[in-house]
Amino acid sequence: MVFSVAIAAFSRIPLLPDIGDDLSLTPGEIGLLTTAFGLGRLGMDLPAGRLSQAAPPYVALAGAGFALALSCALLAVSESLLEALGASTLMGCASALTNTTGMYAFATTGGAGHRGASMALFTTALLSGQMLGPALGGALGSLLGWRSSLAIAASIGALVAVTCFAWRHRVRGIGDAEDSANRGRDRHAAGNASRRAARVKSLSRGELLALAATPFASFFALAGLTQTLVPLIGAGELDLSASAIGLAIGVGAAIRFVAAWVAGIGSDRLSRKIVLVPSLGLMSLGAAVLAVPTGAAWAGAIALLAIGSAAISVAAAALADRVPAERLGHELGVFRLVGDLGLLVGPAAAAFLYQESGRALAGGVSAAVFAAAALVAAVWTQEPTQLDVGGPREARGGEGAEGLPE
């Protein structure tokens, strides 16, 4: 489901220049479309975090599929900036509901010793959709036009909703015995979490700032650079078609696919901090390279930003290492909310800076944001101590580790 929603939501990225031409939008107004997407995610993050703990995943995912279908259909028939902004906001709500539900499910699978790899699996599903979405959207946009491409994206959302309703009936058919067993397991996990909560070392303000800076920087890069500045530069300066831009972004997502697995496994075997800080540094380098006015620099920046963006799954794993199970859904909602502030600020900042002063200023400011995130991560991020993990057995993901404070 995460994979399918990402395909539909990200198919719009290479279509942004065509949408702007058809609706007579300026580069800054095109950036506002992605800002509206971020605003929708921002408003849904905290409710999605609570829902991920309170209900089975098919409930949230069915709603996300319906919202995605409606938003893509509305965007496909929009005739003004206001209509397009409303559709983009609703699409952001669908994205947040899907991603927070998926992140919670994967963060609570297994113990701390495997959490990085588990988060990499979530990231793989997400990034696979992000890889195929722009390529599919660009190809369909070139062949059929941007409105038809979005209509196809709406059908994907409808398919997600129908599949989740079928999932719901299948789960109900399993019987009360399994439901009873699941409730007993959840009570047991909650009881263990409460008994061990006192042994979990509280996160300091510095650590919270460091961990929050990572999703902010990652989403700033995703929305402000990959989803906004990269298409604008590709179409306006390099004279590339929508399909070529979509293919380049898709290749970047393929690179992120590999980088997420390497970062996840590396953070399990080495440490979260050792992987987190260099990843943020690569994002800063990618933004700086994007300021260079050549096609090779444009392609290189996509690759560097893709590799560095693996930082977000490592930061999420680090957060789950230190948060008790009964608070994890809420804290992941906050984690994604701070990230979506970057999704909100990034497109508007990058697009208007590019509109006023070109790619040098937009890339330079973005590079400074990512460098600051790397700095606070290097200074304040700490590894869990033996006291935090409750002993080596739990750290290896042994009995009692699932969903508990590691």
SVG drawing of the C-alpha trace seen along z (x, -y; Angstrom):
<svg xmlns="http://www.w3.org/2000/svg" viewBox="-16 -38 47 57">
<polyline fill="none" stroke="black" stroke-width="0.4" points="0.0,0.0 2.9,-2.4 4.4,-1.5 1.1,-2.2 0.3,-5.5 3.9,-6.7 3.6,-5.9 0.3,-7.9 1.4,-10.9 4.9,-11.2 3.6,-10.9 2.7,-14.6 6.3,-15.8 7.5,-15.9 4.0,-17.2 4.5,-20.4 5.9,-22.5 3.0,-21.4 0.5,-22.2 2.1,-25.6 2.0,-26.3 -1.7,-25.2 -2.8,-27.2 -0.5,-30.2 1.4,-29.9 4.7,-31.5 7.6,-29.4 6.8,-30.7 3.2,-29.6 4.3,-26.2 6.3,-25.9 3.1,-26.7 1.6,-23.5 4.2,-21.4 3.9,-23.7 0.1,-22.9 1.0,-19.2 3.3,-19.7 0.6,-21.7 -1.8,-18.7 0.8,-16.4 1.5,-18.7 -2.1,-18.8 -2.4,-15.0 0.8,-13.9 -0.3,-13.9 -3.7,-12.4 -2.1,-9.7 0.4,-8.9 -2.3,-8.3 -4.4,-6.4 -1.5,-4.1 -1.5,-2.8 -5.3,-2.9 -6.5,-1.0 -5.4,1.8 -3.4,0.4 -6.1,1.2 -8.4,-1.4 -5.9,-4.3 -4.8,-2.9 -8.4,-2.6 -9.0,-6.3 -5.7,-7.2 -6.6,-5.5 -9.9,-7.2 -8.4,-10.6 -5.7,-10.0 -8.2,-9.1 -10.3,-12.1 -7.3,-14.5 -5.8,-13.2 -9.2,-13.5 -9.7,-17.1 -6.2,-18.1 -6.9,-16.5 -10.0,-18.7 -8.6,-21.9 -8.8,-25.1 -7.2,-27.6 -4.5,-27.8 -6.9,-27.7 -8.4,-24.4 -5.0,-22.9 -3.9,-24.0 -6.9,-22.4 -6.3,-19.1 -2.6,-19.2 -3.4,-19.7 -5.8,-16.7 -3.1,-14.6 -0.7,-15.5 -3.2,-14.3 -3.3,-10.9 0.5,-10.7 0.9,-11.5 -1.7,-8.9 0.0,-6.2 3.6,-7.0 3.0,-7.4 1.0,-4.2 3.8,-2.3 6.6,-3.9 5.0,-2.8 4.3,0.7 7.9,1.2 9.5,-0.6 7.7,1.8 8.8,5.0 11.7,6.8 14.2,5.4 16.8,2.7 19.4,4.9 17.3,5.1 15.4,1.9 17.6,0.2 17.1,3.0 13.3,3.0 13.1,-0.8 15.1,-0.2 12.3,2.2 9.7,-0.5 11.9,-3.0 12.3,-0.5 8.5,-0.3 8.2,-4.1 11.2,-4.8 10.3,-2.1 7.0,-4.0 8.9,-7.3 11.2,-5.7 8.4,-4.5 6.0,-7.3 7.9,-10.2 8.9,-7.9 5.3,-6.8 3.9,-10.2 6.4,-11.7 5.8,-9.0 2.0,-9.3 2.2,-13.0 4.2,-13.1 1.9,-10.6 -1.6,-11.5 -1.2,-14.9 -1.0,-15.8 -4.7,-15.6 -4.9,-12.0 -1.8,-11.0 -3.5,-12.3 -6.7,-10.5 -4.7,-7.2 -3.1,-8.1 -6.7,-8.6 -7.5,-5.0 -4.5,-3.7 -5.8,-5.4 -9.2,-3.8 -7.5,-0.4 -5.8,-1.0 -9.1,-1.8 -10.8,1.3 -7.9,3.6 -8.0,2.3 -11.7,2.9 -11.1,6.5 -8.3,6.8 -10.7,5.7 -13.2,8.4 -10.5,11.0 -9.1,10.0 -12.6,10.2 -13.1,13.6 -10.1,15.0 -12.1,15.2 -12.2,13.9 -9.4,16.2 -6.7,14.4 -8.1,11.0 -8.0,12.2 -4.5,13.4 -3.4,10.0 -5.1,8.1 -3.2,10.3 0.0,9.7 -0.5,6.0 -1.4,5.9 1.8,8.0 3.9,5.6 2.4,2.5 3.0,4.0 6.6,4.7 7.0,1.2 5.6,-0.3 7.9,1.7 10.9,0.7 10.0,-2.9 11.9,-4.0 15.0,-2.5 14.9,-4.4 17.1,-7.4 15.1,-10.5 16.1,-12.3 17.7,-15.6 16.6,-18.8 19.8,-18.7 19.0,-15.1 15.4,-16.0 16.7,-19.0 19.3,-16.8 16.8,-14.1 14.1,-16.6 16.6,-18.4 17.0,-15.3 13.5,-14.9 13.3,-18.7 16.4,-18.7 15.4,-15.5 11.9,-16.7 13.2,-20.2 15.5,-18.5 12.8,-16.2 10.2,-18.9 12.3,-22.0 15.0,-20.5 14.0,-17.1 10.3,-17.9 10.5,-21.6 14.0,-23.0 15.1,-19.9 12.1,-19.9 12.2,-23.7 15.9,-23.7 15.5,-20.6 12.7,-22.2 13.7,-25.9 17.5,-25.7 18.3,-22.3 15.2,-22.1 14.4,-18.6 11.0,-16.9 8.7,-15.8 9.6,-12.1 13.4,-12.9 12.9,-14.8 10.8,-11.9 13.4,-9.4 16.2,-11.3 14.2,-11.6 13.3,-7.9 17.0,-7.0 17.6,-9.1 14.9,-7.2 16.6,-3.9 19.8,-5.2 17.9,-6.0 16.6,-2.5 20.1,-1.1 21.3,-3.8 18.5,-3.1 19.4,0.6 23.1,-0.3 22.3,-3.0 19.8,-0.8 22.1,2.2 25.1,0.0 23.3,-1.8 22.5,1.6 26.1,2.9 28.0,-0.3 25.9,-3.0 23.1,-5.4 25.4,-8.5 28.2,-7.1 25.7,-6.8 23.5,-9.8 26.0,-12.6 27.8,-11.7 24.4,-11.2 23.3,-14.8 26.7,-16.0 26.1,-14.4 22.8,-16.2 24.6,-19.5 27.1,-18.7 24.3,-17.8 22.6,-21.1 25.9,-22.9 26.5,-21.0 23.0,-21.9 24.1,-25.5 26.7,-24.7 25.1,-25.6 25.7,-22.4 23.7,-19.4 26.3,-17.1 26.0,-19.0 22.2,-18.7 22.4,-14.9 25.1,-14.7 23.1,-16.7 20.1,-14.3 22.4,-11.4 24.0,-13.0 20.6,-14.1 19.3,-10.6 22.1,-9.0 22.0,-11.5 18.2,-11.2 18.7,-7.8 19.4,-9.8 15.6,-10.0 15.2,-6.2 18.3,-6.1 17.0,-9.0 13.6,-7.3 15.3,-4.1 17.3,-6.2 14.1,-7.7 12.4,-4.3 15.5,-3.1 14.8,-5.6 11.0,-5.9 8.7,-3.6 6.2,-1.7 3.1,-3.4 4.4,-6.8 6.0,-5.7 3.0,-6.4 2.7,-10.0 6.4,-10.6 6.7,-9.4 3.8,-11.7 5.7,-14.6 8.9,-13.4 7.0,-13.5 5.3,-16.8 8.7,-18.5 9.8,-16.9 6.7,-18.2 7.6,-21.7 10.6,-21.2 8.2,-20.0 6.2,-23.1 9.1,-25.6 11.4,-23.9 9.4,-24.3 8.4,-28.0 11.9,-29.0 13.7,-27.2 11.2,-28.3 11.1,-32.0 14.9,-32.1 15.4,-30.5 12.9,-32.9 14.6,-36.0 18.3,-35.0 18.8,-31.8 20.0,-28.4 23.2,-29.6 21.3,-31.3 18.7,-28.6 21.3,-25.8 23.5,-27.7 20.8,-28.4 19.7,-24.7 23.2,-23.5 23.5,-25.7 20.3,-24.2 21.6,-20.6 25.0,-21.5 23.4,-22.9 21.4,-19.6 24.7,-17.6 26.3,-19.8 23.7,-19.4 23.5,-15.7 27.3,-15.4 27.2,-17.4 24.1,-16.1 23.1,-12.7 23.9,-9.9 23.9,-6.2 21.6,-4.1 23.5,-3.0 23.3,0.5 20.8,-1.0 18.6,-2.2 18.4,1.2 17.7,3.2 20.5,5.6 22.1,7.4 19.3,9.9 16.8,7.2 19.4,5.3 19.6,8.5 15.9,8.5 15.3,11.3 12.2,12.1 10.3,9.0 12.1,6.7 9.3,6.3 7.8,2.8 9.5,2.1 12.0,-0.7 15.3,0.5"/>
</svg>
